[in-house]
Structures are given as structure tokens and as C-alpha cells.
Amino acid sequence: MAPVPDIKTPLPGPNARRLMERDHAVVSPSYTRSYPLVIERASGATVEDVDGNLFLDCAAGIAVTCTGHSHPDVVHAISQQAARFLHMSGTDFYYELQVRLAEEIAGVAPIEGPVRSFFGNSGTEAIEGCLKLARYVTERPNIIAFLGAFHGRTMGALALTASKTAQRRRFGPFMPGVFHAPFADCYRCRLGLTPETCGAECLEFIEDQLVLHVVAPDEVAAVIVEPIQGEGGYLVAPDQFLQRLRELTSTHGILLVDDEVQSGMGRTGRMFAIEHAGVKADIVAMAKGIASGMPLGVAAARADLMTWPAGTHASTFGGNPVSCAAALVTLKLLKESLIANAAAVGAYLKDGLTNLMARHPLVGDVRGRGLMIGVELVRDRQTKERATDERNDVVKAAFARGLLVLGAGSNTVRFSPPLVLTRAEAETAIRIFDDALGEVEAAGAR
């Protein structure tokens, strides 16, 4: 492909507009389309639309295409398996690919001791599996989640989600037995602490409020946490927060469920984000990047927990053999080079985005790990007033210049590119984002 980006037409172009009109007539309007991208093909971190425009992709299908778009090794594995058989339902029969993948996951999951896996189709389905297993094995009804969390949109997972009211409005009543606690938002710490002085005191809300006044700890099956909140704004939980959370759950016999749907599969420079804190979970949800774009979700757990009998939980398409083939190659590529690349290029990208703070007062905070970086935009750095409209305008201005990024939370821009991103591509992303910020700030000044 030509040097990227390369924008040849007004956006959207004529072909894109025609397809969007067809889409509007027959596709659910509930999808959250941030800008009018109509993709034709993609490779690595480059996306081409139906009008021949080339974009640098720092969204990766919402952190999914971790090995880059259509990695040749992944495509080869998919093609080979598709020629053998497409489906046989791992719920009812056996095939080696599912076993091999479970063995690979057992070797990398941040869980102590032997591991078993349940296979589904998505992150939401992985979370549902985690919920059901936690309730089944503990015989306890209640779950503690965190404000700002996003765990999915099906009814069980939605009860845990506390990111945006739009995701919950008019869908209640929700699954009972879910309680929410404050998450460690260090940029907006309610206790006035900094990451350097924080001892994860925000967890005292669980100990001093929830389990004293609302829900008995011996009736809590699990606490579920994202080590880095995704939809909540790319908020990075401090190590001590996750460490104290592990101590708290262990003290009360509560299971710790680690939601790595967005932060896992090498994105943070480790296979799983919780590894940065040296913490082991009891159950782990993974999806998104695990199969480089093929649908797959996994609920992995300590083998002594996953002892539920046949028929307790199942999935017709979960662990589809083609998805398993893609996942096996994905894990291989991650181990060989892509996790290391995410750490190295991610550090370079984060430093470059942080340097933009000197020129752009809109940038209030830059945070993240590896190639999971959030840039929070504010109208005033002292008051930290959220710049929601400006964030949306910056995302659109970046798109107009050929850079694909997405929002997270109400006022954060997320950078979650394919893990094949090069240093040169990171430099291009920084330059375009710089220009987009300048445009929006200039418009605001007028």
C-alpha cells in the first residue's frame, strides 16, 4: 500500500455515502459509529476504505486485531482449518484444536495452578461464564463490580456495567445481587491522593461500607475488576489497588474475577495487564485480541473451581475450530515478538503523546501501559472540567486527517492500535493527533 495516511476524497467519499444509506435502511441504529469509515480492505495497521482512502489504524477494531489486519500467518491458519471443517460444536464433540488452545491458555493465564477453560463467542459471553461459575461454585448470590466498569451488554454482564447510563437506560430491572464500588481513578482521586501516595484507600469503601452495611462478605461470590478500565476511560488501576483487592477477596473467601477482555493478549506489554501488579486471579475473562479478529471468548479458571457437571453451561459456537486455529497462531505471534513490540512502541507513543501537553491545554492526562493509552481532554487543567464535545471533535479531526482513534469514557481518546505498530507509524499518529488538537483548540478560541 502507499504511504499512510493518504486521503483522496472528501470524507465520506461517494462510495462510502452510498453504502451508509443502504446501512441506515436495514441495520440497527443502536451501533455506535463514531465517524463514517466504510472499510474495503486492511493490512497491518493500514485500512483502506471503499473510495481508496488510506488510514493509519490506532483503533484495531476496538483493540481486537492485535496481530494487525489479516496477518498472513493467521489467514493461512484460518484457510487451512476452513478446508478441513468449519464447525462440529465443542459442546457435544471433541477436536484437537480446542484442546490445544486450552493447553496454551493454561500455560499463560494469570491463575495459580492447573487451569481449565470454557469457550464462548465474545467478551460478554466470557463474562457471563465467569458470573455463572462464580455463583455456582461458591453458592453465593452477590457480585461486587466497580463504577466506570464495562463488562458487556447482555443482561447479566450489563448488571455489572457502570460506564454510561445510555448503555443501561430502559433495560431494567437488572440482575439482582450486584453492588458497585469506586474504582481507582488516580487523575480524579476522591481522596486527594496521587499514585505516589496512594495506598488504594478507595478500597476501604468495600471494607467499611459495603460489607458492613449492605452485603455480608460471606454472601459475595466474586469481585470483578478490569486492571485497566476500557470503556471507562483507560483508567489504570495502581498495582497496590489490585494487590489489596486480592488480599481482601482472599480474606473473605471471595473469588477474584479478572476482566482482561480489552487489556489482555499482550496489549499492555505483558500477556495480561494484571501481571504488572504480580497478582493472580481465580477466574479470567479474555476475548477481543485472542483470535486476531475471529469471534472467541474464554472464561479460564482454577481447575479446582471449574468442576461444574455436564449441561451446566454450554455454547453451540463457542470454541469454533476456525477461531481456535486463529487463536493458536495469535498466541504464538504474541510470544515471539508482539508483546515486546507493544511494550517498546507503546512507551514511545505514550512519551510522544505526553509531550503534547506542553503545547495543548486540552490535554489533561496521558496514561496507559503498552499500546493501551488514554488521553483525557479537559477544558481547564485546574478544575479538570471534562471536554466531552472537544474530545468528539478531536476524534473526527483525526479521522479527517487519516488517523483512526476512538473515544473512551466521556472525554478520553483511546489509542489501541494493532501490536504490529512501528515506531515510524507511532510518530505519524502523534503528528496527526497534534494537528487535530490544534484545530479543535483554535476553533474553541474563536
C-alpha positions in Angstrom: 0.0 0.0 0.0 1.0 3.7 -0.5 2.4 5.8 2.4 -0.2 6.2 5.1 -2.3 8.1 5.5 -3.5 9.1 2.1 -6.8 10.9 1.9 -8.0 11.3 -1.7 -11.7 12.3 -1.4 -13.9 14.3 0.9 -15.0 12.0 3.8 -17.2 10.1 3.4 -16.5 9.6 -0.2 -19.2 8.8 -2.8 -19.0 5.0 -2.5 -19.0 5.3 1.3 -22.1 7.5 1.3 -24.0 5.1 -0.9 -23.2 2.1 1.4 -24.1 4.1 4.5 -27.5 5.0 3.0 -28.2 1.3 2.5 -27.0 0.5 6.0 -29.3 3.1 7.5 -32.3 1.4 5.9 -31.7 -2.1 7.2 -29.2 -2.2 10.1 -30.0 -1.5 13.8 -29.3 2.2 14.7 -28.1 1.1 18.1 -24.5 0.7 16.8 -22.1 3.4 17.9 -20.5 4.6 14.7 -18.0 7.4 15.6 -17.3 8.5 12.1 -18.1 7.5 8.5 -15.5 4.8 7.8 -16.5 2.2 5.3 -13.7 -0.3 5.0 -12.7 -2.2 1.9 -9.5 -3.9 2.9 -6.7 -3.7 5.5 -3.2 -4.9 6.2 -1.1 -4.4 9.4 -2.0 -1.0 10.8 -3.3 0.3 7.4 -7.0 0.5 6.5 -8.3 1.3 3.0 -11.9 2.5 2.6 -14.2 1.9 -0.4 -13.1 5.1 -2.0 -9.4 4.3 -1.9 -8.5 6.4 1.1 -5.8 5.0 3.3 -5.9 5.4 7.1 -3.5 4.7 10.0 -5.4 2.5 12.4 -4.9 3.2 16.1 -8.3 1.6 17.0 -7.8 -2.0 15.8 -11.5 -2.8 15.7 -11.7 -1.8 19.4 -8.5 -3.5 20.4 -9.2 -6.7 18.5 -6.8 -7.1 15.6 -3.7 -7.4 17.8 -1.6 -9.1 15.2 -2.5 -6.5 12.6 -5.2 -6.7 10.0 -5.1 -10.0 8.1 -1.8 -11.2 9.4 -0.6 -13.8 6.8 0.1 -16.5 9.4 -3.4 -16.0 10.9 -5.1 -16.0 7.4 -3.2 -19.2 6.5 -4.3 -21.0 9.7 -7.9 -19.9 9.1 -7.8 -21.1 5.5 -6.3 -24.5 6.4 -8.8 -25.2 9.1 -11.8 -24.0 7.0 -10.8 -26.5 4.4 -10.8 -29.3 7.0 -14.1 -28.5 8.8 -15.9 -25.3 9.8 -17.9 -26.5 12.8 -18.6 -29.5 14.9 -19.7 -27.9 18.3 -17.2 -28.4 21.1 -20.2 -28.6 23.4 -21.1 -32.1 22.1 -17.9 -33.4 20.4 -14.2 -33.3 20.6 -11.5 -31.8 18.3 -7.8 -31.3 18.9 -7.7 -27.5 18.3 -9.9 -26.8 21.3 -7.8 -29.0 23.5 -4.5 -27.4 22.2 -5.9 -23.9 22.8 -7.0 -24.8 26.3 -3.5 -26.2 27.0 -1.9 -22.9 25.7 -4.2 -20.8 27.8 -3.4 -22.9 30.9 0.2 -22.0 30.3 -0.2 -18.2 30.1 -3.3 -17.4 32.2 -2.6 -15.3 35.4 -4.0 -18.1 37.6 -2.2 -20.2 40.2 -2.0 -23.9 39.4 -3.9 -26.0 36.9 -6.4 -24.2 34.7 -9.5 -25.1 32.7 -11.2 -23.0 30.1 -14.8 -22.5 28.9 -15.1 -21.3 25.3 -17.7 -18.8 24.0 -18.0 -16.3 21.2 -17.3 -12.9 22.7 -16.2 -10.9 25.7 -19.7 -10.6 27.0 -20.2 -14.3 26.8 -16.9 -14.8 28.6 -18.1 -12.6 31.4 -21.4 -14.5 31.6 -19.4 -17.7 32.0 -17.4 -16.1 34.8 -20.5 -15.0 36.6 -22.3 -18.3 36.4 -19.2 -20.2 37.5 -18.6 -17.9 40.5 -22.1 -18.3 41.7 -22.2 -22.0 41.1 -19.0 -22.9 42.8 -19.4 -20.6 45.8 -23.2 -21.0 46.2 -23.2 -17.3 47.0 -25.6 -14.9 45.2 -23.8 -11.5 45.1 -21.2 -9.8 43.0 -19.1 -6.6 43.6 -18.1 -4.6 40.5 -16.7 -1.1 40.1 -18.1 2.3 38.9 -16.9 3.0 35.4 -16.7 -0.7 34.5 -17.8 -2.1 31.2 -18.3 -5.8 31.2 -20.7 -6.3 28.3 -24.3 -5.7 27.2 -26.2 -9.0 27.8 -28.4 -8.9 30.8 -26.0 -10.5 33.3 -23.0 -8.6 32.1 -25.0 -5.4 31.8 -25.8 -5.5 35.5 -22.1 -5.2 36.2 -21.5 -2.5 33.7 -21.5 1.1 35.1 -19.8 3.1 32.4 -22.6 5.1 30.7 -26.3 5.4 31.6 -27.1 5.1 27.9 -26.0 1.5 28.0 -28.4 0.7 30.8 -31.4 3.1 30.2 -34.7 1.3 29.8 -33.3 -2.2 30.2 -34.0 -2.7 33.9 -34.7 -4.3 36.2 -31.2 -5.7 36.2 -29.9 -9.0 37.6 -30.1 -8.6 41.4 -27.2 -9.0 43.7 -24.7 -6.6 42.1 -23.0 -3.8 44.1 -20.7 -1.2 42.8 -17.7 0.4 44.5 -15.4 3.3 43.4 -12.6 2.4 41.1 -9.1 3.8 41.5 -9.3 6.9 39.2 -5.9 8.5 40.2 -6.4 11.5 38.0 -9.6 12.4 39.8 -8.9 10.8 43.2 -11.8 11.4 45.6 -9.3 11.3 48.5 -6.9 13.8 47.0 -4.1 11.4 46.7 -1.5 10.8 44.0 -0.3 7.5 42.6 2.9 8.0 44.7 1.0 8.5 47.9 -2.0 6.2 47.2 -2.3 3.1 49.3 -5.5 2.1 47.5 -7.6 3.7 50.2 -10.6 3.8 47.9 -10.9 0.1 48.5 -11.9 1.0 52.1 -15.4 1.7 50.7 -15.8 -2.1 50.2 -14.5 -2.9 53.7 -16.0 0.0 55.6 -19.3 0.5 53.8 -20.4 -2.4 51.5 -19.6 -5.4 53.7 -20.6 -3.6 56.9 -23.9 -2.0 55.9 -25.1 -3.6 52.6 -23.9 -7.1 51.8 -22.3 -9.7 54.1 -18.9 -10.8 52.7 -19.8 -14.5 53.1 -22.6 -13.9 50.6 -20.4 -12.4 48.0 -19.4 -14.8 45.3 -16.9 -12.6 43.4 -15.4 -9.2 42.8 -14.8 -8.5 39.2 -12.3 -5.9 38.0 -10.7 -4.6 34.9 -7.0 -3.9 35.6 -7.3 -1.1 33.1 -10.9 0.2 32.7 -11.5 0.3 28.9 -14.8 1.9 28.2 -14.5 3.8 31.5 -11.7 5.9 30.1 -8.5 3.8 30.1 -8.0 4.2 33.8 -5.0 2.2 35.0 -5.5 0.6 38.4 -2.4 1.1 40.6 -0.5 -2.0 41.5 -1.4 -1.6 45.2 -5.1 -1.4 44.3 -5.1 -4.8 42.7 -2.8 -6.2 45.4 -5.1 -5.1 48.2 -8.1 -6.3 46.3 -6.5 -9.7 46.1 -5.9 -9.7 49.8 -9.5 -8.5 50.5 -11.0 -11.3 48.4 -8.8 -13.9 49.9 -9.6 -12.9 53.4 -13.4 -13.4 52.8 -13.2 -16.4 50.5 -14.4 -14.3 47.6 -13.3 -15.1 44.1 -11.3 -12.5 42.1 -12.5 -12.3 38.5 -10.1 -10.5 36.2 -11.7 -9.0 33.1 -8.9 -8.9 30.5 -11.2 -8.7 27.5 -9.6 -5.4 26.3 -6.4 -5.3 28.4 -5.3 -8.8 27.7 -3.4 -10.6 24.9 -0.2 -8.6 25.0 -1.8 -5.1 24.7 -0.1 -3.7 27.8 3.4 -5.2 27.2 2.5 -8.2 29.2 0.2 -11.1 28.2 -2.3 -9.8 30.8 -2.5 -6.4 32.4 -2.9 -7.8 35.9 0.7 -9.3 35.6 2.1 -5.8 36.1 0.9 -6.0 39.7 2.1 -9.5 40.3 -1.4 -10.6 41.1 -3.1 -14.0 40.4 -6.8 -14.2 39.8 -9.2 -17.1 40.3 -11.1 -16.6 37.1 -10.1 -14.6 34.0 -12.2 -13.4 31.1 -10.5 -12.9 27.7 -11.7 -12.2 24.2 -11.1 -9.3 21.7 -7.4 -9.8 20.6 -7.3 -13.5 21.4 -8.0 -14.7 17.9 -6.9 -11.6 15.8 -10.5 -10.8 14.8 -12.2 -14.1 14.8 -15.0 -14.4 17.3 -13.8 -16.1 20.5 -14.3 -15.5 24.2 -12.8 -17.6 27.1 -13.6 -17.9 30.7 -10.5 -19.5 32.3 -10.4 -20.6 35.9 -8.6 -22.6 38.5 -9.2 -26.2 37.6 -10.5 -26.9 41.1 -13.2 -24.3 40.6 -14.3 -25.4 37.1 -15.9 -28.6 38.2 -19.5 -28.0 37.2 -21.2 -31.0 35.6 -22.2 -31.6 32.0 -25.1 -29.4 30.9 -24.5 -26.7 33.5 -23.1 -24.3 30.9 -22.5 -24.7 27.1 -22.3 -22.8 23.8 -23.1 -24.1 20.3 -20.5 -21.9 18.5 -18.1 -21.3 21.4 -14.5 -22.5 20.6 -15.3 -22.8 16.9 -12.4 -24.7 15.3 -11.6 -21.8 12.9 -11.4 -19.4 15.7 -9.3 -21.8 17.7 -6.8 -22.1 14.8 -6.6 -18.3 14.6 -6.1 -18.1 18.4 -3.2 -20.6 18.4 -1.3 -18.6 15.8 -2.1 -15.4 17.6 -0.6 -16.6 20.9 2.5 -17.8 19.0 3.0 -14.4 17.4 2.4 -12.6 20.7 5.0 -14.6 22.5 7.6 -14.4 19.6 7.6 -10.6 19.2 4.4 -8.7 19.5 4.2 -8.4 23.3 7.7 -6.9 23.3 6.8 -4.6 20.5 3.7 -3.4 22.4 6.0 -2.5 25.3 8.6 -0.7 23.3 6.5 1.1 20.7 3.9 1.8 23.4 6.4 3.6 25.6 7.5 5.7 22.6 3.9 6.5 21.7 3.0 7.4 25.3 6.0 9.7 25.7 5.2 11.5 22.4 1.6 12.0 23.4 2.7 13.2 26.9 4.9 15.8 25.2 1.9 17.3 23.5 0.7 18.6 26.9 3.3 21.4 26.6 1.5 22.8 23.5 -2.1 21.8 24.1 -4.0 22.8 27.2 -6.8 20.5 26.2 -4.7 17.5 27.3 -5.2 16.9 31.0 -3.7 13.5 31.4 -1.9 10.8 29.4 -2.0 7.3 30.9 -1.8 3.7 30.0 0.5 0.7 29.5 2.0 -0.7 26.3 -0.3 0.0 23.4 -3.3 0.8 25.6 -3.1 4.5 26.1 -5.7 7.1 27.0 -5.5 10.8 26.5 -8.0 12.7 28.7 -9.2 16.0 27.5 -10.2 18.8 29.8 -11.4 22.4 29.4 -9.3 23.5 32.4 -6.4 21.6 34.0 -7.1 23.0 37.4 -10.8 22.2 37.6 -10.5 19.2 35.3 -13.8 20.0 33.6 -14.4 17.3 31.1 -14.1 18.3 27.5 -16.6 15.9 26.0 -17.6 17.8 22.9 -14.0 18.7 22.2 -13.0 15.0 22.5 -15.6 14.1 19.9 -14.3 16.9 17.7 -10.7 15.8 18.0 -11.6 12.2 17.1 -13.4 13.5 13.9 -10.5 15.9 13.1 -8.1 12.9 13.4 -10.3 10.9 11.1 -10.3 13.7 8.5 -6.5 13.5 8.5 -6.4 9.8 8.2 -5.9 8.6 11.8 -8.4 6.2 13.3 -8.9 6.6 17.1 -11.9 6.1 19.3 -13.3 7.7 22.4 -13.4 6.0 25.9 -15.4 7.3 28.8 -16.9 10.8 28.3 -13.8 12.7 27.4 -10.8 10.4 26.7 -9.3 9.4 23.4 -8.1 5.8 23.3 -5.1 4.6 21.4 -5.3 0.9 20.9 -3.5 0.1 17.6 -2.5 -3.3 16.3 0.5 -4.6 18.2 2.5 -4.6 14.9 2.6 -0.7 15.1 6.0 0.6 14.2 7.9 3.5 15.8 7.5 5.4 12.5 3.7 4.8 12.5 3.6 5.9 16.1 5.4 9.1 15.1 2.8 9.7 12.4 0.0 9.1 14.9 1.5 11.7 17.3 1.9 14.3 14.5 -1.7 13.9 13.3 -3.1 14.0 16.8 -1.1 17.1 17.4 -2.7 18.7 14.4 -6.2 17.6 15.4 -5.8 19.1 18.9 -4.6 22.3 17.4 -7.6 22.5 15.0 -10.1 22.0 17.8 -8.3 24.4 20.2 -8.3 27.1 17.5 -12.0 26.6 16.8 -12.7 27.0 20.5 -10.7 30.2 20.7 -12.8 31.8 18.0 
